[in-house]
Amino acid sequence: MSANNNDIIILHATENNLRDVSLRIPKKKITVFTGVSGSGKSSLCLDTIAAESRRELNETFPSFIQQYLPKYGRPKVERIENMPVTIVIDQKKPSSNSRSTVGTYTDIQALLRLLFSRVGKPFVGYSDSFSFNHPAGSCPRCAGLGEIRELDIHKLVDFNKSLNDEDTIHYIAFGKGGWRWIRYAHSGLFDLDKKIKDYSPEELELFLHSPQIKLKNPPSNWPKSAKYEGLIPRMYRSIINSEEGLLHAAVLNPMLTMGTCPDCHGTRLNEKIRSCRILGKNIAEVGDMPISDLVGFVAGIDDPLAVDIKRELAKRLQALCDIGLGYLSLSRGTGTLSGGEAQRIKIAKYINSPLTDMAYVLDEPSVGLHPLDIARLKQSLHHLRDHGNTILIVEHHREIVAMADHVVDMGPGAGSHGGQIVFEGSYPELLQSDTITGRMLCHHGTLKPEVRKPSGFFHIQNATLHNLKDLSLDIPMGVMTVIAGVAGSGKSSLMEEFQRQCDRDTIFIGQKSIGINLRSTPATYLDISDTIRKLFAKAGKAPVQLFSFNSKGGCPACGGKGVIVSDMAFMESIETVCDVCHGTRYNNDALRHTYQGKNIAEVMDLSVEEAIAFFADQPFQPQLRALEQVGLGYLHLNQAMTTLSGGELQRIKLADQLHRKGEVFILDEPTDGLHLDDVRRLLQLFHKMTDAGNTLILIEHSIDVMKEADYIIELGPGGGEAGGQLLFAGTPREILQSTRSVTRPFLSE
């Protein structure tokens, strides 16, 4: 390929399943990477292009700085030319620590603090004083957390026992003879054989609540410089509010209940800071407002000192509104955001960046978005491109693919059947191509002619959880129902309320992690690893442990990891494939045994599809077929679960439940991250599950899924406080006549 500065040029990429891929990507355009799940889109876009850019950028820093930067391995690619600096906007949530909010994460809180320090009345301090993370601003009772952990003294102390009994105070070192117990037993203040419940009010006050005091005439065995302190203040000071509390959380947490701080009422700020107001509101009240309302509040401030800050604040707040996050508040904890919300906050953060000629890589930005929100997202992406940036998007959504200036379609299949470019060109050309993506984009399904009749209804009464507005409605049983509505409209809250009120067990399948670690694989999750090892042990007349890389079978050089990590002190650690086991993780003794012509490493590297054929006569066939049914036939038995997306993990959970009948399933956005062809296959599976007598309730934005549903319940009309109302409940055909539905126009199309 000849050099052209208007193109990013990738030569001979072989990362993961890529098969010697070379291509050009036009700069300052929107390029969308499409293809079925597992076809190699992320391997090309994220693991090759983005990883190489970030690795090269990190190498421009001194080695001392590099040790603090994220580590990116060298991707398997001959070279990449004309590479811009890349920013990855993925769906990883920012750290969910209790001090991180939407306001702090977007840096808007810093501007708000500056605004209040300049124009708030009365003047109570400078910018830092308005921070709940600063001693001058934080509430002293809860240390700026907004909630307190209340100790249940009856879970800590057995009042039916005396200090001389065993296990009277149920915490480390408070047992008889323990160093903490000594401070009460040797104080001379208590009768050690008297039950706590028999203490006089004065004794109980001294035992439980006394502040630190110096004893007047202590016994001879009392340490000279020590002070006596009541049990409750001591627990808070040295255990609950210290590092020790975190260390022994398993012991401590059952004794604690979380509650809103009564002093600051959850605002995190002290009274002095809360007394400072602008237009009648303090900074905590402003932080609780929906961002869409906050735009108007800021515009209404007419103090000349606020002019510069107002302009900057308005710009950042409007960016969040434009991308459909106006329903969030600045006080919202980052830990409560969905992956899609976190990703859109990042996009909004970069919209106003003065940087240009950057490459922004987005991983399925349509996830969790209603078609109405997609329109806003498209505007934001156009804005980023028109500012002179290159946009690379891994995506399946029809609307996002349609907005592309250039499309790269990967395939033809998944895993070992993929890794090739099957189409490159414009969106209209893609529609004319004969690829799976092209065919599926041309296919617009119709509403199904017959809907199933419910076997009964479950009535939800007066639901007020989160933003639900005293909602009462019927949820049909025995059919497939879609819960629709814009992001933040109350869909998940409704399902939480349904689970709370429902007298039957429900099976919730979300996209949260399923307790995975670096050693978890599909084989360990399906619980078939042991059976496979036993087959090898029987065939080779060897111990079962020999066929585990975590046990006797592990390669001695790399400890069963398959790679050797060399610590280079200040420089980036170098990870190399182990040259003893060549990455198989097993030692020679384990590898010399075979079963049906393959060694243990070769068998564990089979894809699920290959394993179905290889283990045709084994009792774990149903588990393998279930994975194939949910569209995960391309996964390898030994693939680390940490490499799987939320959607893949969700489908693994679903595969585990396919054998059930007569159950109530709640699935949270099951089509996230799925190609249109995979959605079609998943719908076939859902129909099969419903026909087997199960009730399926899907929180879903996909129009393709809504067309196949028996019943639709739509909440809205907006997100946050503007949502939580019932807009529609009925069949997909009936929604076409609805005057209130926000979804109707998209279904009509």
CORDA-V716200 format. One record per residue. N is the residue number from 1. RES is the residue in one small letter. PHI is phi in degrees with one decimal (999 if undefined). PSI is psi in whole degrees, 0 to 359 (none if undefined). D_FIRST is the distance of its C-alpha to the first C-alpha in Angstrom with 1 decimal. Layout:
# CORDA-V716200
n,res,phi,psi,d_first
N,RES,PHI,PSI,D_FIRST
N,RES,PHI,PSI,D_FIRST
This chain:
# CORDA-V716200
n,res,phi,psi,d_first
1,m,999,129,0.0
2,s,-79.3,150,3.8
3,a,-67.6,140,6.5
4,n,-152.5,114,8.9
5,n,-65.8,350,12.0
6,n,-87.4,359,13.0
7,d,-126.5,145,10.6
8,i,-87.4,130,10.8
9,i,-115.2,122,7.7
10,i,-109.4,129,9.1
11,l,-120.0,121,8.2
12,h,55.8,64,11.1
13,a,-88.3,130,13.9
14,t,-129.9,21,17.3
15,e,-62.7,137,19.8
16,n,50.6,243,23.0
17,n,-96.7,10,22.4
18,l,-67.9,135,18.6
19,r,-106.4,83,17.4
20,d,50.7,58,14.1
21,v,-87.2,128,12.4
22,s,-126.7,136,8.7
23,l,-161.2,167,8.5
24,r,-113.7,140,8.4
25,i,-122.5,123,12.0
26,p,-66.4,135,13.6
27,k,-77.8,157,15.8
28,k,58.3,29,19.5
29,k,-130.0,170,19.7
30,i,-99.8,117,21.2
31,t,-110.9,127,19.0
32,v,-108.1,131,21.2
33,f,-98.9,121,20.5
34,t,-119.0,176,23.0
35,g,137.2,161,24.2
36,v,-63.6,162,27.4
37,s,-57.3,131,28.8
38,g,84.8,11,27.2
39,s,-83.6,348,24.0
40,g,115.6,9,21.7
41,k,-60.3,308,21.3
42,s,-68.3,325,22.9
43,s,-60.4,322,21.2
44,l,-79.2,310,17.8
45,c,-77.2,311,19.1
46,l,-92.0,310,21.9
47,d,-79.5,344,21.7
48,t,-108.9,295,18.1
49,i,-66.1,304,16.9
50,a,-65.6,318,20.5
51,a,-63.2,318,21.8
52,e,-66.8,319,19.2
53,s,-62.0,315,19.8
54,r,-69.9,324,23.5
55,r,-65.2,315,23.6
56,e,-63.1,321,21.8
57,l,-64.6,316,24.2
58,n,-59.4,327,27.2
59,e,-72.5,350,26.5
60,t,-79.4,347,27.1
61,f,-88.8,156,30.7
62,p,-60.0,153,33.4
63,s,-59.6,329,34.0
64,f,-61.9,319,37.4
65,i,-71.0,324,35.8
66,q,-58.7,330,33.1
67,q,-65.7,339,35.9
68,y,-96.3,357,36.7
69,l,-94.4,157,33.3
70,p,-60.5,147,31.8
71,k,-96.5,129,30.1
72,y,-121.2,121,26.5
73,g,-68.4,163,25.4
74,r,-78.0,117,22.1
75,p,-69.5,158,20.0
76,k,-82.5,90,18.4
77,v,-151.5,139,14.7
78,e,-63.3,306,12.8
79,r,-166.2,160,11.6
80,i,-126.4,128,11.2
81,e,-107.3,153,10.2
82,n,56.6,44,12.4
83,m,-83.4,119,14.9
84,p,-78.8,166,18.2
85,v,-67.1,133,21.5
86,t,-109.4,135,22.1
87,i,-115.8,122,25.6
88,v,-91.9,123,26.3
89,i,-108.9,89,29.1
90,d,-102.2,190,30.3
91,q,-101.8,15,33.7
92,k,-70.0,131,35.2
93,k,-76.5,146,38.5
94,p,-62.8,161,39.6
95,s,-54.0,136,42.3
96,s,-93.9,41,45.4
97,n,-72.9,157,47.9
98,s,-67.8,351,51.1
99,r,-103.3,2,50.5
100,s,-101.7,123,47.1
101,t,-125.2,172,47.4
102,v,-57.0,321,45.2
103,g,-64.2,315,46.7
104,t,-71.8,323,46.0
105,y,-67.8,324,42.4
106,t,-90.3,358,41.4
107,d,68.2,8,43.4
108,i,-71.3,327,45.5
109,q,-59.7,323,48.6
110,a,-63.3,321,48.4
111,l,-68.7,323,48.6
112,l,-65.9,321,51.4
113,r,-63.8,319,53.3
114,l,-63.2,319,52.9
115,l,-60.4,312,54.2
116,f,-67.7,325,57.3
117,s,-69.2,334,58.1
118,r,-88.9,315,58.1
119,v,-118.8,357,59.8
120,g,-70.4,147,61.4
121,k,-125.8,137,65.2
122,p,-73.5,163,67.0
123,f,-68.3,125,64.9
124,v,-123.0,358,64.6
125,g,153.6,174,61.9
126,y,-84.2,179,58.5
127,s,-46.6,311,55.1
128,d,-60.7,331,55.0
129,s,-63.1,337,58.4
130,f,-87.7,7,57.0
131,s,-94.7,133,54.7
132,f,-75.8,355,56.0
133,n,-97.7,7,54.1
134,h,-115.8,138,56.4
135,p,-55.3,329,60.0
136,a,-71.8,338,61.3
137,g,-109.8,335,59.9
138,s,-73.3,150,59.9
139,c,-68.2,127,62.8
140,p,-65.7,331,64.9
141,r,-69.4,317,65.9
142,c,-109.0,5,62.4
143,a,56.0,35,60.5
144,g,80.4,16,58.1
145,l,-96.0,341,57.1
146,g,82.9,349,59.1
147,e,-140.8,154,60.5
148,i,-122.1,155,62.9
149,r,-102.6,112,63.5
150,e,-88.6,130,67.2
151,l,-83.1,127,68.9
152,d,-88.1,101,71.1
153,i,-60.7,331,74.0
154,h,-73.8,342,75.5
155,k,-86.7,340,72.3
156,l,-88.6,319,72.5
157,v,-116.1,133,76.3
158,d,-90.5,103,78.7
159,f,-69.4,349,81.8
160,n,-87.4,3,84.0
161,k,-118.6,165,83.7
162,s,-104.7,171,84.9
163,l,-65.5,340,83.1
164,n,-84.2,349,84.8
165,d,-79.4,163,83.2
166,e,-76.4,145,80.0
167,d,53.2,49,76.8
168,t,-81.7,319,78.4
169,i,-108.6,115,75.3
170,h,-86.2,62,72.2
171,y,-151.1,158,69.7
172,i,-51.5,130,68.7
173,a,72.2,4,71.6
174,f,-95.0,356,74.0
175,g,-69.1,163,75.7
176,k,-52.6,125,79.1
177,g,90.9,347,79.0
178,g,-70.0,158,75.5
179,w,-65.5,333,74.8
180,r,-80.1,325,74.4
181,w,-61.3,323,77.5
182,i,-56.4,325,79.5
183,r,-63.1,338,79.1
184,y,-98.8,318,81.1
185,a,-68.5,325,83.5
186,h,-95.8,7,84.5
187,s,-77.7,340,84.9
188,g,77.4,7,88.5
189,l,-91.8,342,87.9
190,f,-131.1,150,88.0
191,d,-80.3,114,90.1
192,l,-70.0,344,87.7
193,d,-99.9,0,89.5
194,k,-87.1,132,89.6
195,k,-64.5,144,87.2
196,i,-57.3,322,84.8
197,k,-65.7,342,86.1
198,d,-94.5,2,89.5
199,y,-63.3,147,88.6
200,s,-70.5,162,90.4
201,p,-53.9,323,88.4
202,e,-67.9,316,88.6
203,e,-64.0,318,87.3
204,l,-64.2,319,84.5
205,e,-61.4,317,83.4
206,l,-66.2,317,83.5
207,f,-67.9,317,81.6
208,l,-94.6,319,78.9
209,h,-117.2,356,78.5
210,s,-59.8,133,80.0
211,p,-69.7,177,77.8
212,q,-65.2,126,77.7
213,i,-135.3,155,81.3
214,k,-93.6,127,83.2
215,l,-71.5,140,85.9
216,k,-74.3,304,89.4
217,n,-126.2,71,91.2
218,p,-71.7,156,88.6
219,p,-61.0,164,89.6
220,s,-65.4,334,89.4
221,n,-87.1,8,86.3
222,w,-85.5,129,84.3
223,p,-58.9,136,81.8
224,k,-57.1,316,83.2
225,s,-92.3,358,80.3
226,a,-73.0,152,79.0
227,k,-113.2,147,79.1
228,y,-89.1,142,79.8
229,e,-141.9,137,77.4
230,g,-60.3,157,77.7
231,l,-61.3,316,75.5
232,i,-68.4,308,73.5
233,p,-60.1,328,72.5
234,r,-67.0,318,71.8
235,m,-60.6,315,69.4
236,y,-65.5,313,67.5
237,r,-67.1,307,67.4
238,s,-98.1,350,66.5
239,i,-125.0,297,64.8
240,i,-61.5,315,63.6
241,n,-97.0,26,62.1
242,s,-128.9,178,60.8
243,e,-60.5,328,58.1
244,e,-60.2,322,60.6
245,g,-59.2,322,60.6
246,l,-70.1,322,56.8
247,l,-66.1,322,57.4
248,h,-112.6,38,60.2
249,a,-57.7,324,59.0
250,a,-61.3,323,59.8
251,v,-79.7,320,63.5
252,l,-78.6,316,63.7
253,n,-56.2,322,61.9
254,p,-61.5,341,64.5
255,m,-90.0,354,67.1
256,l,-113.4,146,65.2
257,t,-123.0,139,64.7
258,m,-86.5,140,62.2
259,g,-152.6,160,63.6
260,t,-66.3,137,63.0
261,c,-63.1,123,64.4
262,p,-70.8,339,67.8
263,d,-78.4,317,67.8
264,c,-106.8,359,64.5
265,h,55.6,37,64.3
266,g,83.4,359,60.7
267,t,-78.2,343,59.5
268,r,79.5,348,58.9
269,l,-107.7,153,60.5
270,n,-79.4,170,64.0
271,e,-62.8,321,66.8
272,k,-60.7,314,66.6
273,i,-67.0,324,62.9
274,r,-71.1,345,63.6
275,s,-79.1,344,66.4
276,c,-84.3,127,64.0
277,r,-131.4,153,63.1
278,i,-127.0,127,61.2
279,l,49.4,39,62.5
280,g,83.1,359,64.6
281,k,-118.9,141,61.8
282,n,-90.1,174,61.0
283,i,-64.7,330,57.5
284,a,-69.6,318,57.8
285,e,-65.0,322,58.8
286,v,-66.2,321,55.9
287,g,-66.7,336,53.5
288,d,-85.7,349,54.9
289,m,-70.7,145,54.2
290,p,-57.9,142,51.4
291,i,-56.4,325,48.6
292,s,-62.2,324,49.0
293,d,-75.5,328,52.7
294,l,-65.1,328,51.8
295,v,-57.4,314,49.9
296,g,-67.2,322,53.2
297,f,-61.1,313,55.2
298,v,-63.3,319,53.0
299,a,-62.1,332,53.2
300,g,-81.5,356,57.0
301,i,-82.9,123,57.4
302,d,-114.2,16,58.8
303,d,-71.7,129,59.5
304,p,-59.6,334,58.1
305,l,-69.0,345,57.1
306,a,-96.9,357,54.6
307,v,-53.4,306,52.6
308,d,-63.8,315,49.5
309,i,-65.7,320,49.5
310,k,-57.1,316,50.0
311,r,-62.9,315,46.9
312,e,-69.0,318,44.7
313,l,-61.7,313,46.4
314,a,-58.8,319,46.1
315,k,-61.3,313,42.3
316,r,-72.6,321,41.7
317,l,-67.0,320,44.2
318,q,-65.1,325,42.9
319,a,-61.4,322,39.4
320,l,-69.1,322,40.9
321,c,-67.0,318,42.9
322,d,-62.8,333,40.0
323,i,-96.8,8,38.1
324,g,89.8,22,41.2
325,l,-111.8,21,42.8
326,g,-62.8,343,45.8
327,y,-81.0,346,48.1
328,l,-75.6,160,47.4
329,s,-116.6,159,49.7
330,l,-68.1,338,48.9
331,s,-84.1,355,51.3
332,r,-64.6,128,49.5
333,g,-66.1,138,48.6
334,t,-64.6,335,44.9
335,g,-67.2,343,45.9
336,t,-93.9,358,47.0
337,l,-80.4,149,43.7
338,s,-79.8,167,41.6
339,g,-58.5,320,37.9
340,g,-65.8,319,37.0
341,e,-64.7,318,39.4
342,a,-61.7,319,38.1
343,q,-65.5,319,34.5
344,r,-70.2,330,35.7
345,i,-63.7,321,37.7
346,k,-64.4,318,34.5
347,i,-60.0,313,32.8
348,a,-59.7,326,35.9
349,k,-64.7,324,35.9
350,y,-88.1,344,32.4
351,i,-55.0,320,33.2
352,n,-95.5,10,35.2
353,s,-70.2,136,33.1
354,p,-75.4,351,32.5
355,l,-64.8,145,29.1
356,t,-138.9,167,26.1
357,d,60.9,33,22.3
358,m,-95.6,165,22.6
359,a,-113.5,123,21.0
360,y,-103.5,124,23.7
361,v,-107.8,121,23.3
362,l,-115.5,133,26.2
363,d,-103.3,101,27.4
364,e,48.4,64,29.3
365,p,-67.2,348,31.1
366,s,-80.0,351,33.2
367,v,-57.0,132,35.2
368,g,75.9,15,38.9
369,l,-112.1,133,38.6
370,h,-72.3,153,40.8
371,p,-50.9,328,39.2
372,l,-66.0,322,41.1
373,d,-71.3,330,39.4
374,i,-60.0,320,35.9
375,a,-59.5,319,36.5
376,r,-67.5,319,37.2
377,l,-61.0,318,34.1
378,k,-60.1,319,31.9
379,q,-60.0,317,33.5
380,s,-64.9,320,32.8
381,l,-68.7,322,29.1
382,h,-62.1,320,28.8
383,h,-60.5,314,30.6
384,l,-61.0,315,28.2
385,r,-64.1,314,25.2
386,d,-68.4,346,27.1
387,h,-81.5,1,27.9
388,g,99.0,27,24.3
389,n,-113.0,159,22.9
390,t,-97.3,129,20.1
391,i,-113.9,122,21.8
392,l,-115.2,125,20.5
393,i,-127.9,128,23.3
394,v,-91.4,119,24.0
395,e,-158.4,154,26.6
396,h,-118.7,340,28.7
397,h,-65.7,133,31.0
398,r,-51.1,312,31.1
399,e,-65.6,321,31.6
400,i,-71.1,320,28.8
401,v,-62.7,320,26.2
402,a,-65.4,336,27.6
403,m,-85.3,357,27.0
404,a,-68.4,143,23.2
405,d,-81.1,333,20.9
406,h,-146.9,140,18.2
407,v,-123.5,135,18.9
408,v,-117.4,114,17.1
409,d,-102.8,123,19.7
410,m,-98.9,156,19.9
411,g,163.5,213,22.2
412,p,-74.1,333,23.7
413,g,-116.7,208,26.5
414,a,-111.1,160,27.3
415,g,57.7,232,27.1
416,s,-68.4,345,26.3
417,h,-88.2,0,26.0
418,g,-116.2,212,23.1
419,g,81.2,13,19.9
420,q,-123.5,155,17.6
421,i,-85.8,118,16.0
422,v,-99.9,346,18.4
423,f,-160.1,142,17.6
424,e,-137.8,134,15.4
425,g,156.5,199,16.9
426,s,-83.5,167,20.1
427,y,-61.8,314,23.4
428,p,-58.8,324,25.2
429,e,-68.3,324,22.5
430,l,-60.9,319,22.9
431,l,-63.6,332,26.7
432,q,-85.6,345,26.1
433,s,-75.6,167,24.0
434,d,-105.5,28,25.9
435,t,-82.3,164,24.8
436,i,-57.3,317,27.7
437,t,-61.7,312,26.7
438,g,-58.6,316,26.6
439,r,-66.1,318,30.0
440,m,-69.0,325,31.6
441,l,-67.5,331,30.7
442,c,-78.1,339,32.4
443,h,-89.6,112,35.4
444,h,-109.6,108,38.0
445,g,-64.1,160,40.9
446,t,-105.3,166,44.5
447,l,-62.7,136,47.4
448,k,-68.6,141,48.9
449,p,-65.6,323,52.2
450,e,-117.7,131,54.4
451,v,-106.3,152,54.6
452,r,-71.0,152,56.5
453,k,-92.2,131,59.9
454,p,-60.7,146,60.4
455,s,-83.9,353,62.8
456,g,166.9,181,64.1
457,f,-131.7,147,63.1
458,f,-106.1,125,62.9
459,h,-95.0,120,64.3
460,i,-92.5,129,62.8
461,q,-107.2,127,65.5
462,n,42.7,55,65.1
463,a,-75.9,126,61.7
464,t,-127.3,14,61.2
465,l,-62.2,135,58.6
466,h,51.4,246,56.2
467,n,-100.9,10,55.8
468,l,-69.0,132,57.5
469,k,-97.4,76,60.2
470,d,48.9,57,63.2
471,l,-87.1,129,61.4
472,s,-125.7,127,63.3
473,l,-160.3,167,61.6
474,d,-103.7,133,61.6
475,i,-108.9,121,58.7
476,p,-71.6,145,58.9
477,m,-106.9,152,59.1
478,g,80.0,9,57.9
479,v,-134.0,179,55.0
480,m,-103.6,114,51.4
481,t,-111.5,139,51.5
482,v,-107.8,130,48.7
483,i,-96.9,113,49.4
484,a,-111.7,169,47.5
485,g,144.2,158,47.2
486,v,-64.2,165,45.0
487,a,-57.6,132,43.9
488,g,81.3,11,47.1
489,s,-81.4,350,49.5
490,g,113.5,13,51.4
491,k,-62.5,310,50.0
492,s,-66.1,324,49.9
493,s,-62.8,320,53.3
494,l,-62.4,319,54.8
495,m,-70.2,326,53.6
496,e,-61.6,316,55.0
497,e,-65.7,320,58.3
498,f,-60.4,314,58.3
499,q,-63.9,326,57.9
500,r,-69.5,318,60.7
501,q,-86.5,338,63.1
502,c,-70.7,132,62.2
503,d,-85.8,358,64.9
504,r,-104.4,157,62.5
505,d,-68.9,139,59.8
506,t,-119.5,151,56.3
507,i,-108.6,109,53.0
508,f,-95.9,125,50.5
509,i,-121.0,99,46.9
510,g,-102.9,193,44.7
511,q,-107.4,12,41.4
512,k,-72.1,160,42.9
513,s,-57.0,151,42.3
514,i,-111.1,44,44.5
515,g,66.4,51,45.6
516,i,-101.1,156,42.5
517,n,-142.2,183,41.7
518,l,-60.7,336,39.2
519,r,-91.5,354,41.2
520,s,-76.4,137,41.3
521,t,-138.0,166,39.5
522,p,-54.3,324,40.0
523,a,-65.2,320,42.3
524,t,-72.2,323,44.5
525,y,-66.6,321,44.7
526,l,-79.9,356,45.7
527,d,63.0,41,48.2
528,i,-113.2,355,47.2
529,s,-59.5,314,46.1
530,d,-61.1,319,49.8
531,t,-63.1,319,50.3
532,i,-65.2,318,47.3
533,r,-62.5,321,48.5
534,k,-65.1,325,52.0
535,l,-62.4,318,50.6
536,f,-67.2,318,49.1
537,a,-61.8,319,52.3
538,k,-68.4,316,54.4
539,a,-65.7,322,52.3
540,g,-100.1,2,52.2
541,k,48.7,53,55.6
542,a,-131.8,162,54.2
543,p,-66.3,147,54.7
544,v,-59.3,322,52.6
545,q,-61.0,339,51.5
546,l,-65.6,339,49.6
547,f,-102.7,19,46.9
548,s,-116.2,128,46.2
549,f,-76.9,353,43.7
550,n,-90.9,359,45.9
551,s,-131.3,226,48.9
552,k,-64.8,339,49.8
553,g,-85.8,355,46.5
554,g,-67.3,142,44.3
555,c,-63.3,128,42.3
556,p,-67.4,333,44.4
557,a,-73.1,319,41.6
558,c,-111.5,3,39.8
559,g,66.2,27,42.7
560,g,82.1,11,41.1
561,k,-89.0,336,38.1
562,g,86.8,346,35.5
563,v,-134.1,154,34.0
564,i,-108.9,125,35.4
565,v,-102.9,116,35.3
566,s,-97.5,120,35.9
567,d,-79.6,118,37.5
568,m,-103.4,32,36.2
569,a,55.3,245,39.0
570,f,-70.4,337,37.5
571,m,-87.5,168,33.9
572,e,-63.0,136,31.9
573,s,-60.7,142,33.2
574,i,-103.9,126,31.0
575,e,-106.7,119,30.9
576,t,-124.0,149,30.2
577,v,-65.0,134,30.8
578,c,-60.2,124,34.3
579,d,-85.0,0,34.2
580,v,-87.3,310,37.7
581,c,-100.5,357,37.1
582,h,55.7,36,33.3
583,g,84.8,0,33.2
584,t,-76.8,339,35.7
585,r,82.3,347,38.4
586,y,-103.3,156,41.2
587,n,-86.9,169,43.2
588,n,-62.1,326,43.7
589,d,-62.3,319,47.2
590,a,-69.9,323,45.8
591,l,-76.7,344,42.9
592,r,-79.9,345,45.1
593,h,-85.1,142,46.9
594,t,-129.0,158,45.4
595,y,-132.4,122,46.3
596,q,49.9,41,45.5
597,g,85.2,359,43.2
598,k,-122.9,146,41.1
599,n,-84.9,174,41.6
600,i,-61.7,323,42.0
601,a,-67.1,320,38.4
602,e,-66.8,321,37.0
603,v,-67.9,316,39.3
604,m,-70.5,343,38.6
605,d,-90.5,2,34.9
606,l,-66.8,147,35.5
607,s,-76.2,165,34.3
608,v,-58.0,318,37.3
609,e,-58.6,313,36.6
610,e,-66.1,323,36.7
611,a,-66.6,327,39.8
612,i,-60.6,317,41.6
613,a,-72.9,320,41.4
614,f,-68.9,321,42.1
615,f,-103.8,42,45.1
616,a,-56.6,331,46.5
617,d,-104.3,13,50.1
618,q,-95.7,150,50.0
619,p,-67.5,347,51.9
620,f,-92.2,14,49.0
621,q,-51.8,315,47.2
622,p,-56.8,321,48.2
623,q,-63.9,318,46.3
624,l,-66.9,317,43.1
625,r,-65.9,327,43.5
626,a,-62.8,320,44.1
627,l,-64.7,321,40.7
628,e,-65.0,321,39.1
629,q,-61.8,325,41.2
630,v,-88.9,13,39.9
631,g,82.2,23,36.3
632,l,-113.7,27,35.6
633,g,-62.7,342,35.4
634,y,-83.6,347,31.9
635,l,-67.4,147,33.4
636,h,-92.1,149,34.1
637,l,-59.7,329,37.8
638,n,-101.2,12,36.9
639,q,-69.0,133,34.4
640,a,-65.4,129,35.5
641,m,-65.5,340,37.0
642,t,-68.4,345,35.8
643,t,-89.7,356,32.2
644,l,-87.1,150,33.5
645,s,-78.3,168,33.4
646,g,-57.9,320,36.7
647,g,-65.3,321,36.4
648,e,-67.3,318,35.9
649,l,-62.2,321,38.9
650,q,-63.3,320,40.9
651,r,-73.2,333,40.3
652,i,-65.4,319,41.3
653,k,-61.1,318,44.6
654,l,-63.3,317,45.0
655,a,-57.9,326,44.5
656,d,-68.2,342,47.4
657,q,-112.5,1,49.7
658,l,-61.7,334,49.0
659,h,-75.9,351,52.2
660,r,-77.5,151,54.5
661,k,-132.7,148,56.6
662,g,69.3,23,58.7
663,e,-102.7,167,56.8
664,v,-107.5,114,55.7
665,f,-103.3,134,51.9
666,i,-117.2,119,50.3
667,l,-115.6,127,46.5
668,d,-94.1,104,44.7
669,e,48.0,62,41.6
670,p,-67.5,343,40.7
671,t,-91.9,2,37.7
672,d,-54.1,131,35.9
673,g,74.8,14,32.3
674,l,-107.5,137,32.6
675,h,-66.3,153,30.5
676,l,-55.9,327,32.7
677,d,-71.9,324,33.0
678,d,-68.4,325,34.2
679,v,-61.6,317,36.6
680,r,-59.5,316,38.0
681,r,-67.5,321,38.7
682,l,-65.7,322,40.2
683,l,-63.0,321,42.5
684,q,-59.3,319,43.7
685,l,-65.7,317,44.6
686,f,-61.7,319,46.4
687,h,-62.0,320,48.4
688,k,-63.6,317,49.4
689,m,-64.6,319,50.6
690,t,-67.2,319,52.5
691,d,-65.0,338,54.2
692,a,-82.4,8,55.3
693,g,96.9,8,57.4
694,n,-87.4,155,55.3
695,t,-99.9,125,55.0
696,l,-113.2,125,51.4
697,i,-120.9,116,50.9
698,l,-111.9,121,47.3
699,i,-80.5,114,46.3
700,e,-153.1,147,43.4
701,h,-110.0,346,41.4
702,s,-67.9,123,39.6
703,i,-63.5,325,41.0
704,d,-60.1,321,40.1
705,v,-72.6,320,42.5
706,m,-60.3,323,45.2
707,k,-63.8,333,45.3
708,e,-94.0,356,46.2
709,a,-75.5,160,48.8
710,d,-91.1,335,52.5
711,y,-152.6,144,53.4
712,i,-127.7,133,51.7
713,i,-117.5,122,53.1
714,e,-116.1,130,51.5
715,l,-107.9,161,52.2
716,g,162.3,211,51.6
717,p,-78.1,335,51.5
718,g,-112.6,200,49.5
719,g,-105.9,163,48.6
720,g,61.5,227,50.9
721,e,-63.7,338,54.3
722,a,-82.9,2,53.2
723,g,-113.2,206,52.8
724,g,78.0,11,55.0
725,q,-110.5,152,56.7
726,l,-83.1,117,56.8
727,l,-92.8,326,55.2
728,f,-162.0,146,55.4
729,a,-146.2,122,56.5
730,g,164.3,195,56.5
731,t,-80.7,161,54.5
732,p,-56.7,325,51.1
733,r,-66.2,323,52.9
734,e,-69.2,332,55.4
735,i,-66.8,336,52.8
736,l,-66.4,342,51.8
737,q,-98.3,356,55.3
738,s,-72.6,137,55.2
739,t,-92.5,342,55.6
740,r,-95.4,339,54.8
741,s,-62.5,133,51.6
742,v,-84.0,335,48.4
743,t,-82.3,334,46.4
744,r,-48.5,312,48.0
745,p,-57.4,325,45.7
746,f,-75.9,327,42.6
747,l,-70.7,323,44.5
748,s,-62.6,323,45.7
749,e,-60.2,none,42.2
